[in-house]
């Protein structure tokens, strides 16, 4: 990344960890030149979840408050197809259930939400109809009732970001399922309750958010890993 006063030049392989306020983030997200980027604002820092093309060489309205040391930089990696397959599996299971139980909507990896002052893009979300229609521009103003985060592969950076996101989800009252394919386990976070851990023998239930819904953890791993 090359910087000059009043300008921010973006290198395609870096850009995580830049300090930024919500107003600047929302302006960046609304910029048409970033239309195919999926970004998150976690703990006051910008993180890029997916970028399929590069932005213009300079954005005059952004002035970086620091230049990350090389050790602080997390490269923007290509989309992880296997992680996305887990997301798709859960999305399909939820979609089948909601076809018969019209409780709300499901969104995928490009669906952004405002959650306790953060801007997040969970891998899968469920949001009940009683929260109104979804925003069709920018990050949805209402947080989801359920967020699914697929942690594959786990890195120090992803673990740090997840910790901050879990705090935001808890503050917003959002239930979270964290899928760990490498460990073949799922952690379920329900605000105000202890964390529940499900291994391949377990079955997750929808609780009060999705009454009647169940997800076999073992079947999910077997199907996605082709076993």
Secondary structure, 3 states (H helix, E strand, C coil): CCEECCEECCCCCCCCCEECCHHHHHHHHHCHHHCCEEEEEECCEEEEEEECCCCCCCCCCCCCCCCCCHHHCCCCCCCCHHHHHHHHHHHHHHHHHHHHCCCEEEECCCCCEEECCEEECCCEEEEEHHHCCCCCCCCECCCCCEEEEECCCCCHHHHHHHHHHHHHHHHHCCEEEEEECCCCEEEEECCCCCCEEECCCCEEECCCCCCCCEEEHHHHHHHHCCC
